Amino acid sequence: MKTLQLPGLQGHHPLGFLAACGLLRCCHEWEDFGSVELSWEQSSRDGGFTAVLHSSTKINLPTLTQALVCRGKQQRQSAALNWSSKIDDRATFREAALAVLQRSDSSEVRDTLGTFAALASDIVVTDKGTLRPTLLDLTSGNQRLLTNIRALAGEPKGGEGKPRSFTEEAVREALVGPWRYCDDDHALGWDPQTQRLHALRHKLPEQDKANRSVRAAVFLGSQALPLFPCFAVGRQLRTTGFHRDRNGDFFAWPIWHRAISLHTLRSLLAHTLNRDLKRRGVRVVYRCQRVRTGGSEGNYQIFSQPTQWLPSRGVR
């Protein structure tokens, strides 16, 4: 197997982890890459974990760049991202998903259906009859998850202008680092580094409204969504990868040593988090909380800074 070190994708960072998982999903869809696997390598310098991509064929950054440009074009047209601007209307959601189900089976259809399953479940609704979205949807107010993902994929903002393709430099920044946070795109709440603590910043809130993110990394994170499907437990919506305790909702993820395939990753992410994971090759588990930001008047959510975590009992 050929290997490619990806120091930009840090496993102890929620967006870094999601982006690495999204990249594995994308590579799995691309036949030219052969069989692909993902592992994590621990740094002797700071103890963090860096993603390593394994492929049965030769793989390099220029090849990944070209593939991601094509992936962006495909995702802009995905039925799972174009049925609405946000995850709300149950009837529209069901109608759009049913239309995809009626197509001939293909990798694109399976990819689209996987995204639908990751957004919501049509059997769980609010008191007002609207869908309850995935816990990975941290947007609110004028923010819209589906619109933002299409913008990350290159759809012109406001529907006008030319599509924004990824540049080789942008992909290199996401995969190799360092992350410079120069992009004016929403990080979807998945990057704790983008939280605006205005009392500690050098600008007034009204002078600091531009988004600062690593666009290619956030886009790759969005490609991991089908690995975290929603499901119903009674009348409650649950999202794979999340658990709740008395302090709120937490996103937790494992870091493993040996290279694993996409199918093994799906199984691992759905596995109950407990001490037995170490026997299965998991080195450490991280978690971060869904927290509100923007002060007492704010209703925006973001992942908190991650911490290592070892549950005392099975949690999912």
Summary of the structure (lengths in Angstrom):
residues: 316
radius of gyration: 18.9
end to end distance: 33.5
largest distance: 55.0
contacts: 960
relative contact order: 0.16
helix: 38%
strand: 22%
